[in-house]
């Protein structure tokens, strides 16, 4: 991987690096978050190995609480960065963490059938891709109702606001829709919140109007 040259400022030399940690997230130059997910996945499996040794002495509720505290919370932390379009090979690593966590809670073996029922019906868990979509949609909802920071709100332009500037009329059906900006790069531009957020929100049926 190409490495940028060092920068010299006064008597100090700042060396370039291919990765950096910011607020607990490992950022790499390719923006795939593969290194971050690999690190999180390793931490989750370490915690699962520790919990598996004591879960025989715990009831299901206590085991579930510990799994949420030490495993699923790590999976959910900043998972919205893996916004729509992230490589399947990256999100599958986190999905394997959730699958293993479900096995620990239900005390089932790796190759026993019924994993989907355990995840969705018994534990009421979302898959990793659905967790990402939920986080992104929740952020867009906050932008729509003025509950998000300004730097995020300005990235989401409602259709009604654009129509009012042009003097046009929009139906009630599209009143909660957002404008999807055009992008030329399908690899990275479509993963930007300004694009992926409105695309995901506009695809929701029916459109959320208020929080319960």
FIKOLZA-1660 file (N, C-alpha, C; in steps of 0.1 Angstrom, whole numbers, plus 5000, padded with zeros to 4 digits):
% residues 212
   i   px   py   pz ch aa at
   1 5008 4988 5000  A  X  N
   1 5000 5000 5000  A  X CA
   1 5009 5012 5000  A  X  C
   2 5006 5022 4992  A  X  N
   2 5014 5034 4991  A  X CA
   2 5013 5042 5003  A  X  C
   3 5024 5047 5008  A  X  N
   3 5025 5055 5020  A  X CA
   3 5029 5069 5017  A  X  C
   4 5022 5079 5022  A  X  N
   4 5026 5093 5020  A  X CA
   4 5039 5096 5027  A  X  C
   5 5046 5106 5021  A  X  N
   5 5059 5110 5027  A  X CA
   5 5056 5117 5040  A  X  C
   6 5066 5118 5049  A  X  N
   6 5065 5125 5061  A  X CA
   6 5065 5140 5059  A  X  C
   7 5058 5147 5068  A  X  N
   7 5057 5161 5068  A  X CA
   7 5066 5167 5079  A  X  C
   8 5074 5177 5076  A  X  N
   8 5082 5184 5086  A  X CA
   8 5077 5197 5089  A  X  C
   9 5074 5200 5101  A  X  N
   9 5069 5213 5106  A  X CA
   9 5078 5218 5117  A  X  C
  10 5086 5228 5113  A  X  N
  10 5096 5233 5123  A  X CA
  10 5106 5222 5125  A  X  C
  11 5108 5219 5138  A  X  N
  11 5117 5208 5142  A  X CA
  11 5111 5195 5144  A  X  C
  12 5098 5194 5141  A  X  N
  12 5090 5182 5143  A  X CA
  12 5088 5175 5129  A  X  C
  13 5088 5162 5129  A  X  N
  13 5085 5154 5117  A  X CA
  13 5073 5145 5120  A  X  C
  14 5063 5147 5112  A  X  N
  14 5050 5140 5113  A  X CA
  14 5050 5129 5102  A  X  C
  15 5051 5116 5107  A  X  N
  15 5051 5105 5098  A  X CA
  15 5037 5101 5094  A  X  C
  16 5035 5097 5081  A  X  N
  16 5022 5092 5077  A  X CA
  16 5020 5078 5081  A  X  C
  17 5008 5074 5082  A  X  N
  17 5005 5060 5086  A  X CA
  17 4993 5056 5078  A  X  C
  18 4991 5043 5076  A  X  N
  18 4980 5037 5068  A  X CA
  18 4968 5035 5077  A  X  C
  19 4969 5037 5090  A  X  N
  19 4957 5036 5098  A  X CA
  19 4958 5045 5110  A  X  C
  20 4947 5049 5116  A  X  N
  20 4947 5057 5128  A  X CA
  20 4934 5054 5136  A  X  C
  21 4935 5056 5149  A  X  N
  21 4923 5053 5157  A  X CA
  21 4917 5066 5161  A  X  C
  22 4904 5068 5159  A  X  N
  22 4897 5080 5163  A  X CA
  22 4884 5076 5170  A  X  C
  23 4882 5080 5182  A  X  N
  23 4870 5077 5190  A  X CA
  23 4868 5062 5191  A  X  C
  24 4878 5054 5192  A  X  N
  24 4877 5040 5193  A  X CA
  24 4875 5032 5179  A  X  C
  25 4875 5040 5168  A  X  N
  25 4873 5034 5155  A  X CA
  25 4887 5034 5148  A  X  C
  26 4891 5023 5142  A  X  N
  26 4903 5022 5135  A  X CA
  26 4901 5026 5120  A  X  C
  27 4906 5037 5116  A  X  N
  27 4904 5042 5102  A  X CA
  27 4916 5038 5094  A  X  C
  28 4913 5032 5082  A  X  N
  28 4924 5029 5073  A  X CA
  28 4922 5037 5060  A  X  C
  29 4933 5037 5052  A  X  N
  29 4933 5045 5040  A  X CA
  29 4923 5040 5029  A  X  C
  30 4919 5028 5029  A  X  N
  30 4910 5023 5020  A  X CA
  30 4895 5024 5024  A  X  C
  31 4893 5029 5036  A  X  N
  31 4879 5032 5041  A  X CA
  31 4870 5020 5041  A  X  C
  32 4875 5008 5041  A  X  N
  32 4867 4996 5041  A  X CA
  32 4863 4992 5056  A  X  C
  33 4871 4997 5065  A  X  N
  33 4869 4994 5080  A  X CA
  33 4872 4979 5082  A  X  C
  34 4879 4973 5074  A  X  N
  34 4882 4959 5075  A  X CA
  34 4890 4956 5088  A  X  C
  35 4900 4965 5090  A  X  N
  35 4909 4963 5101  A  X CA
  35 4902 4966 5114  A  X  C
  36 4893 4976 5114  A  X  N
  36 4885 4979 5126  A  X CA
  36 4876 4967 5129  A  X  C
  37 4869 4962 5119  A  X  N
  37 4859 4951 5122  A  X CA
  37 4867 4938 5126  A  X  C
  38 4879 4936 5121  A  X  N
  38 4887 4925 5125  A  X CA
  38 4891 4926 5140  A  X  C
  39 4894 4938 5144  A  X  N
  39 4898 4940 5158  A  X CA
  39 4885 4938 5167  A  X  C
  40 4874 4944 5163  A  X  N
  40 4862 4942 5171  A  X CA
  40 4858 4928 5172  A  X  C
  41 4859 4920 5161  A  X  N
  41 4855 4906 5160  A  X CA
  41 4864 4898 5170  A  X  C
  42 4877 4901 5170  A  X  N
  42 4886 4894 5179  A  X CA
  42 4882 4897 5194  A  X  C
  43 4879 4909 5197  A  X  N
  43 4875 4912 5211  A  X CA
  43 4862 4905 5214  A  X  C
  44 4852 4904 5205  A  X  N
  44 4840 4898 5208  A  X CA
  44 4842 4883 5211  A  X  C
  45 4850 4876 5202  A  X  N
  45 4852 4862 5204  A  X CA
  45 4860 4859 5217  A  X  C
  46 4869 4868 5221  A  X  N
  46 4876 4867 5234  A  X CA
  46 4866 4867 5245  A  X  C
  47 4856 4877 5245  A  X  N
  47 4846 4878 5255  A  X CA
  47 4837 4865 5255  A  X  C
  48 4834 4860 5243  A  X  N
  48 4825 4849 5243  A  X CA
  48 4832 4836 5249  A  X  C
  49 4845 4835 5246  A  X  N
  49 4852 4824 5252  A  X CA
  49 4852 4825 5268  A  X  C
  50 4853 4837 5273  A  X  N
  50 4853 4838 5287  A  X CA
  50 4839 4836 5293  A  X  C
  51 4829 4840 5286  A  X  N
  51 4815 4838 5290  A  X CA
  51 4811 4823 5289  A  X  C
  52 4815 4817 5279  A  X  N
  52 4811 4803 5277  A  X CA
  52 4816 4794 5289  A  X  C
  53 4827 4798 5296  A  X  N
  53 4832 4790 5307  A  X CA
  53 4824 4792 5319  A  X  C
  54 4816 4803 5320  A  X  N
  54 4808 4805 5332  A  X CA
  54 4793 4804 5330  A  X  C
  55 4789 4803 5317  A  X  N
  55 4774 4804 5314  A  X CA
  55 4767 4792 5320  A  X  C
  56 4774 4781 5322  A  X  N
  56 4767 4769 5328  A  X CA
  56 4761 4772 5342  A  X  C
  57 4767 4783 5349  A  X  N
  57 4763 4786 5362  A  X CA
  57 4753 4798 5362  A  X  C
  58 4749 4802 5350  A  X  N
  58 4740 4814 5349  A  X CA
  58 4727 4810 5342  A  X  C
  59 4716 4817 5345  A  X  N
  59 4704 4815 5338  A  X CA
  59 4704 4822 5325  A  X  C
  60 4694 4820 5317  A  X  N
  60 4694 4826 5303  A  X CA
  60 4694 4841 5304  A  X  C
  61 4686 4847 5313  A  X  N
  61 4685 4861 5314  A  X CA
  61 4698 4868 5317  A  X  C
  62 4705 4862 5327  A  X  N
  62 4718 4867 5331  A  X CA
  62 4728 4866 5319  A  X  C
  63 4728 4855 5312  A  X  N
  63 4737 4853 5301  A  X CA
  63 4735 4863 5290  A  X  C
  64 4722 4865 5287  A  X  N
  64 4718 4875 5277  A  X CA
  64 4723 4889 5281  A  X  C
  65 4721 4893 5293  A  X  N
  65 4726 4906 5298  A  X CA
  65 4741 4907 5296  A  X  C
  66 4748 4897 5299  A  X  N
  66 4763 4898 5298  A  X CA
  66 4767 4898 5283  A  X  C
  67 4760 4891 5275  A  X  N
  67 4762 4891 5260  A  X CA
  67 4760 4905 5255  A  X  C
  68 4749 4912 5259  A  X  N
  68 4746 4925 5254  A  X CA
  68 4757 4935 5259  A  X  C
  69 4762 4933 5271  A  X  N
  69 4772 4942 5277  A  X CA
  69 4785 4941 5270  A  X  C
  70 4789 4929 5267  A  X  N
  70 4803 4926 5263  A  X CA
  70 4805 4923 5248  A  X  C
  71 4794 4919 5241  A  X  N
  71 4795 4915 5227  A  X CA
  71 4787 4924 5218  A  X  C
  72 4773 4923 5220  A  X  N
  72 4765 4931 5210  A  X CA
  72 4767 4946 5211  A  X  C
  73 4771 4951 5223  A  X  N
  73 4774 4965 5224  A  X CA
  73 4786 4969 5215  A  X  C
  74 4796 4960 5214  A  X  N
  74 4808 4962 5206  A  X CA
  74 4804 4962 5191  A  X  C
  75 4795 4952 5188  A  X  N
  75 4791 4952 5174  A  X CA
  75 4783 4964 5170  A  X  C
  76 4775 4969 5179  A  X  N
  76 4767 4981 5176  A  X CA
  76 4775 4994 5176  A  X  C
  77 4786 4994 5183  A  X  N
  77 4794 5007 5185  A  X CA
  77 4799 5012 5171  A  X  C
  78 4794 5023 5167  A  X  N
  78 4798 5029 5154  A  X CA
  78 4795 5020 5142  A  X  C
  79 4786 5011 5143  A  X  N
  79 4783 5002 5132  A  X CA
  79 4777 5010 5120  A  X  C
  80 4771 5022 5122  A  X  N
  80 4766 5029 5111  A  X CA
  80 4777 5034 5102  A  X  C
  81 4789 5033 5106  A  X  N
  81 4800 5037 5097  A  X CA
  81 4801 5027 5085  A  X  C
  82 4796 5014 5088  A  X  N
  82 4796 5004 5078  A  X CA
  82 4783 5006 5070  A  X  C
  83 4782 5018 5065  A  X  N
  83 4769 5022 5058  A  X CA
  83 4767 5014 5046  A  X  C
  84 4755 5015 5040  A  X  N
  84 4751 5007 5028  A  X CA
  84 4762 5007 5018  A  X  C
  85 4766 4995 5013  A  X  N
  85 4776 4994 5003  A  X CA
  85 4789 4988 5008  A  X  C
  86 4791 4986 5021  A  X  N
  86 4803 4981 5027  A  X CA
  86 4804 4966 5022  A  X  C
  87 4816 4962 5020  A  X  N
  87 4819 4948 5015  A  X CA
  87 4812 4938 5024  A  X  C
  88 4806 4927 5018  A  X  N
  88 4800 4917 5025  A  X CA
  88 4810 4909 5034  A  X  C
  89 4822 4909 5029  A  X  N
  89 4833 4902 5037  A  X CA
  89 4835 4909 5050  A  X  C
  90 4832 4922 5051  A  X  N
  90 4834 4929 5064  A  X CA
  90 4823 4927 5073  A  X  C
  91 4810 4929 5068  A  X  N
  91 4799 4927 5077  A  X CA
  91 4797 4913 5082  A  X  C
  92 4801 4903 5073  A  X  N
  92 4800 4889 5077  A  X CA
  92 4808 4886 5090  A  X  C
  93 4819 4893 5092  A  X  N
  93 4827 4890 5104  A  X CA
  93 4819 4894 5117  A  X  C
  94 4812 4905 5116  A  X  N
  94 4803 4909 5128  A  X CA
  94 4791 4900 5129  A  X  C
  95 4786 4895 5118  A  X  N
  95 4775 4886 5118  A  X CA
  95 4779 4873 5125  A  X  C
  96 4791 4868 5123  A  X  N
  96 4796 4856 5129  A  X CA
  96 4797 4858 5144  A  X  C
  97 4800 4870 5149  A  X  N
  97 4800 4873 5163  A  X CA
  97 4786 4871 5169  A  X  C
  98 4776 4877 5162  A  X  N
  98 4763 4876 5167  A  X CA
  98 4758 4861 5167  A  X  C
  99 4761 4854 5157  A  X  N
  99 4758 4840 5156  A  X CA
  99 4763 4832 5168  A  X  C
 100 4776 4834 5170  A  X  N
 100 4783 4827 5181  A  X CA
 100 4777 4831 5195  A  X  C
 101 4773 4844 5196  A  X  N
 101 4767 4849 5208  A  X CA
 101 4754 4842 5211  A  X  C
 102 4746 4841 5200  A  X  N
 102 4733 4834 5201  A  X CA
 102 4735 4819 5205  A  X  C
 103 4745 4813 5200  A  X  N
 103 4748 4799 5204  A  X CA
 103 4752 4798 5219  A  X  C
 104 4759 4808 5224  A  X  N
 104 4762 4808 5238  A  X CA
 104 4750 4809 5247  A  X  C
 105 4741 4819 5243  A  X  N
 105 4729 4821 5251  A  X CA
 105 4720 4809 5252  A  X  C
 106 4718 4802 5240  A  X  N
 106 4709 4791 5239  A  X CA
 106 4716 4777 5242  A  X  C
 107 4730 4778 5244  A  X  N
 107 4737 4766 5247  A  X CA
 107 4736 4756 5236  A  X  C
 108 4737 4760 5224  A  X  N
 108 4736 4751 5212  A  X CA
 108 4750 4750 5205  A  X  C
 109 4752 4739 5198  A  X  N
 109 4764 4737 5191  A  X CA
 109 4765 4745 5178  A  X  C
 110 4777 4746 5172  A  X  N
 110 4779 4755 5160  A  X CA
 110 4771 4750 5148  A  X  C
 111 4770 4737 5146  A  X  N
 111 4763 4732 5134  A  X CA
 111 4749 4727 5136  A  X  C
 112 4743 4730 5148  A  X  N
 112 4729 4727 5150  A  X CA
 112 4720 4736 5142  A  X  C
 113 4709 4731 5137  A  X  N
 113 4700 4739 5129  A  X CA
 113 4692 4748 5137  A  X  C
 114 4685 4757 5131  A  X  N
 114 4676 4767 5138  A  X CA
 114 4682 4780 5142  A  X  C
 115 4694 4783 5136  A  X  N
 115 4701 4796 5140  A  X CA
 115 4692 4808 5137  A  X  C
 116 4686 4808 5125  A  X  N
 116 4678 4819 5121  A  X CA
 116 4666 4821 5131  A  X  C
 117 4660 4810 5135  A  X  N
 117 4649 4811 5145  A  X CA
 117 4654 4817 5158  A  X  C
 118 4665 4812 5162  A  X  N
 118 4671 4817 5175  A  X CA
 118 4673 4832 5175  A  X  C
 119 4679 4837 5164  A  X  N
 119 4683 4851 5163  A  X CA
 119 4671 4860 5162  A  X  C
 120 4661 4856 5153  A  X  N
 120 4650 4865 5150  A  X CA
 120 4638 4863 5158  A  X  C
 121 4635 4851 5162  A  X  N
 121 4622 4848 5169  A  X CA
 121 4624 4847 5184  A  X  C
 122 4635 4840 5188  A  X  N
 122 4637 4839 5202  A  X CA
 122 4644 4851 5209  A  X  C
 123 4655 4856 5203  A  X  N
 123 4662 4867 5208  A  X CA
 123 4658 4881 5203  A  X  C
 124 4650 4880 5192  A  X  N
 124 4645 4893 5185  A  X CA
 124 4657 4902 5181  A  X  C
 125 4667 4896 5176  A  X  N
 125 4679 4904 5171  A  X CA
 125 4678 4906 5156  A  X  C
 126 4683 4918 5152  A  X  N
 126 4685 4921 5138  A  X CA
 126 4698 4916 5133  A  X  C
 127 4699 4912 5121  A  X  N
 127 4712 4909 5115  A  X CA
 127 4720 4921 5114  A  X  C
 128 4733 4920 5111  A  X  N
 128 4742 4931 5111  A  X CA
 128 4738 4942 5101  A  X  C
 129 4735 4937 5089  A  X  N
 129 4731 4947 5078  A  X CA
 129 4719 4954 5082  A  X  C
 130 4709 4948 5089  A  X  N
 130 4697 4954 5093  A  X CA
 130 4700 4964 5105  A  X  C
 131 4709 4960 5114  A  X  N
 131 4713 4969 5124  A  X CA
 131 4719 4982 5119  A  X  C
 132 4727 4981 5108  A  X  N
 132 4733 4993 5102  A  X CA
 132 4723 5001 5096  A  X  C
 133 4713 4995 5088  A  X  N
 133 4702 5003 5082  A  X CA
 133 4694 5010 5093  A  X  C
 134 4691 5003 5104  A  X  N
 134 4683 5009 5115  A  X CA
 134 4690 5021 5120  A  X  C
 135 4704 5020 5123  A  X  N
 135 4711 5032 5128  A  X CA
 135 4711 5044 5118  A  X  C
 136 4713 5041 5106  A  X  N
 136 4713 5051 5096  A  X CA
 136 4699 5058 5095  A  X  C
 137 4689 5050 5094  A  X  N
 137 4675 5055 5093  A  X CA
 137 4671 5063 5106  A  X  C
 138 4676 5059 5117  A  X  N
 138 4673 5066 5130  A  X CA
 138 4680 5080 5129  A  X  C
 139 4692 5080 5124  A  X  N
 139 4699 5093 5123  A  X CA
 139 4692 5102 5113  A  X  C
 140 4687 5097 5102  A  X  N
 140 4680 5105 5092  A  X CA
 140 4667 5111 5099  A  X  C
 141 4660 5102 5106  A  X  N
 141 4648 5107 5114  A  X CA
 141 4651 5118 5123  A  X  C
 142 4663 5118 5130  A  X  N
 142 4667 5129 5138  A  X CA
 142 4670 5141 5130  A  X  C
 143 4675 5140 5118  A  X  N
 143 4678 5151 5109  A  X CA
 143 4664 5158 5105  A  X  C
 144 4655 5149 5102  A  X  N
 144 4642 5154 5098  A  X CA
 144 4635 5162 5108  A  X  C
 145 4637 5159 5121  A  X  N
 145 4629 5165 5132  A  X CA
 145 4638 5174 5140  A  X  C
 146 4650 5178 5135  A  X  N
 146 4658 5188 5141  A  X CA
 146 4665 5183 5154  A  X  C
 147 4667 5170 5155  A  X  N
 147 4673 5164 5167  A  X CA
 147 4688 5160 5165  A  X  C
 148 4693 5162 5153  A  X  N
 148 4706 5158 5149  A  X CA
 148 4715 5170 5149  A  X  C
 149 4728 5169 5150  A  X  N
 149 4737 5180 5149  A  X CA
 149 4736 5187 5135  A  X  C
 150 4740 5199 5135  A  X  N
 150 4738 5207 5122  A  X CA
 150 4746 5202 5111  A  X  C
 151 4758 5196 5114  A  X  N
 151 4766 5191 5103  A  X CA
 151 4760 5179 5096  A  X  C
 152 4751 5172 5103  A  X  N
 152 4744 5161 5097  A  X CA
 152 4731 5166 5090  A  X  C
 153 4724 5175 5097  A  X  N
 153 4711 5180 5092  A  X CA
 153 4713 5186 5078  A  X  C
 154 4723 5194 5076  A  X  N
 154 4725 5200 5064  A  X CA
 154 4728 5191 5052  A  X  C
 155 4731 5178 5055  A  X  N
 155 4733 5168 5045  A  X CA
 155 4721 5162 5040  A  X  C
 156 4709 5164 5047  A  X  N
 156 4697 5159 5043  A  X CA
 156 4687 5170 5039  A  X  C
 157 4684 5171 5027  A  X  N
 157 4675 5182 5022  A  X CA
 157 4661 5176 5019  A  X  C
 158 4651 5180 5026  A  X  N
 158 4637 5174 5023  A  X CA
 158 4633 5179 5009  A  X  C
 159 4625 5170 5002  A  X  N
 159 4620 5173 4989  A  X CA
 159 4611 5186 4990  A  X  C
 160 4604 5188 5001  A  X  N
 160 4595 5199 5002  A  X CA
 160 4603 5212 5002  A  X  C
 161 4615 5212 5008  A  X  N
 161 4623 5224 5009  A  X CA
 161 4628 5228 4995  A  X  C
 162 4632 5218 4987  A  X  N
 162 4637 5220 4974  A  X CA
 162 4626 5225 4965  A  X  C
 163 4614 5219 4966  A  X  N
 163 4602 5223 4958  A  X CA
 163 4598 5238 4961  A  X  C
 164 4599 5242 4974  A  X  N
 164 4594 5255 4978  A  X CA
 164 4604 5266 4972  A  X  C
 165 4617 5262 4971  A  X  N
 165 4626 5272 4965  A  X CA
 165 4624 5273 4950  A  X  C
 166 4619 5263 4943  A  X  N
 166 4616 5264 4929  A  X CA
 166 4601 5268 4926  A  X  C
 167 4594 5270 4937  A  X  N
 167 4580 5274 4935  A  X CA
 167 4571 5263 4931  A  X  C
 168 4575 5250 4932  A  X  N
 168 4567 5239 4928  A  X CA
 168 4559 5234 4940  A  X  C
 169 4551 5224 4936  A  X  N
 169 4542 5217 4946  A  X CA
 169 4546 5203 4947  A  X  C
 170 4545 5197 4959  A  X  N
 170 4547 5183 4961  A  X CA
 170 4536 5177 4969  A  X  C
 171 4533 5164 4966  A  X  N
 171 4522 5158 4973  A  X CA
 171 4526 5154 4987  A  X  C
 172 4516 5150 4995  A  X  N
 172 4518 5147 5009  A  X CA
 172 4527 5134 5009  A  X  C
 173 4526 5125 4999  A  X  N
 173 4533 5113 4999  A  X CA
 173 4548 5115 4999  A  X  C
 174 4553 5126 4992  A  X  N
 174 4567 5128 4992  A  X CA
 174 4571 5139 5002  A  X  C
 175 4563 5143 5011  A  X  N
 175 4566 5154 5020  A  X CA
 175 4577 5150 5030  A  X  C
 176 4579 5137 5033  A  X  N
 176 4589 5133 5042  A  X CA
 176 4601 5127 5034  A  X  C
 177 4602 5128 5021  A  X  N
 177 4613 5123 5014  A  X CA
 177 4625 5133 5014  A  X  C
 178 4636 5127 5011  A  X  N
 178 4648 5136 5010  A  X CA
 178 4654 5135 4996  A  X  C
 179 4661 5146 4992  A  X  N
 179 4667 5146 4979  A  X CA
 179 4680 5138 4979  A  X  C
 180 4682 5129 4969  A  X  N
 180 4694 5121 4968  A  X CA
 180 4703 5128 4958  A  X  C
 181 4715 5133 4963  A  X  N
 181 4724 5141 4954  A  X CA
 181 4730 5131 4944  A  X  C
 182 4734 5136 4933  A  X  N
 182 4741 5128 4923  A  X CA
 182 4755 5126 4927  A  X  C
 183 4760 5114 4923  A  X  N
 183 4774 5111 4926  A  X CA
 183 4780 5103 4915  A  X  C
 184 4793 5106 4912  A  X  N
 184 4800 5100 4901  A  X CA
 184 4807 5087 4904  A  X  C
 185 4812 5086 4917  A  X  N
 185 4819 5074 4921  A  X CA
 185 4810 5064 4928  A  X  C
 186 4808 5052 4922  A  X  N
 186 4799 5043 4929  A  X CA
 186 4805 5035 4940  A  X  C
 187 4819 5036 4941  A  X  N
 187 4826 5028 4952  A  X CA
 187 4825 5035 4965  A  X  C
 188 4827 5048 4966  A  X  N
 188 4828 5055 4978  A  X CA
 188 4817 5065 4980  A  X  C
 189 4813 5072 4969  A  X  N
 189 4804 5083 4970  A  X CA
 189 4790 5078 4975  A  X  C
 190 4786 5066 4970  A  X  N
 190 4773 5061 4974  A  X CA
 190 4772 5057 4989  A  X  C
 191 4784 5056 4995  A  X  N
 191 4785 5052 5009  A  X CA
 191 4785 5064 5018  A  X  C
 192 4785 5076 5012  A  X  N
 192 4784 5088 5020  A  X CA
 192 4771 5090 5027  A  X  C
 193 4770 5095 5039  A  X  N
 193 4757 5097 5046  A  X CA
 193 4748 5105 5038  A  X  C
 194 4753 5115 5031  A  X  N
 194 4744 5124 5023  A  X CA
 194 4737 5117 5012  A  X  C
 195 4742 5106 5007  A  X  N
 195 4736 5098 4997  A  X CA
 195 4729 5086 5003  A  X  C
 196 4736 5078 5011  A  X  N
 196 4730 5065 5016  A  X CA
 196 4719 5068 5025  A  X  C
 197 4720 5079 5033  A  X  N
 197 4709 5082 5043  A  X CA
 197 4696 5085 5036  A  X  C
 198 4695 5094 5026  A  X  N
 198 4683 5096 5019  A  X CA
 198 4678 5084 5011  A  X  C
 199 4687 5077 5005  A  X  N
 199 4683 5065 4997  A  X CA
 199 4676 5055 5006  A  X  C
 200 4682 5052 5018  A  X  N
 200 4675 5043 5027  A  X CA
 200 4662 5048 5032  A  X  C
 201 4662 5061 5036  A  X  N
 201 4649 5067 5041  A  X CA
 201 4638 5066 5031  A  X  C
 202 4641 5070 5019  A  X  N
 202 4631 5071 5008  A  X CA
 202 4625 5057 5005  A  X  C
 203 4633 5046 5008  A  X  N
 203 4629 5033 5005  A  X CA
 203 4620 5027 5016  A  X  C
 204 4619 5034 5027  A  X  N
 204 4611 5029 5038  A  X CA
 204 4596 5029 5035  A  X  C
 205 4589 5019 5038  A  X  N
 205 4574 5018 5036  A  X CA
 205 4567 5012 5048  A  X  C
 206 4558 5019 5055  A  X  N
 206 4554 5033 5052  A  X CA
 206 4564 5043 5058  A  X  C
 207 4563 5055 5054  A  X  N
 207 4572 5065 5059  A  X CA
 207 4570 5068 5074  A  X  C
 208 4581 5067 5082  A  X  N
 208 4579 5071 5096  A  X CA
 208 4576 5086 5098  A  X  C
 209 4567 5089 5106  A  X  N
 209 4563 5103 5108  A  X CA
 209 4566 5108 5122  A  X  C
 210 4565 5099 5132  A  X  N
 210 4568 5103 5146  A  X CA
 210 4572 5091 5153  A  X  C
 211 4580 5093 5164  A  X  N
 211 4586 5083 5172  A  X CA
 211 4575 5078 5182  A  X  C
 212 4575 5065 5185  A  X  N
 212 4566 5060 5195  A  X CA
 212 4572 5061 5208  A  X  C
% end
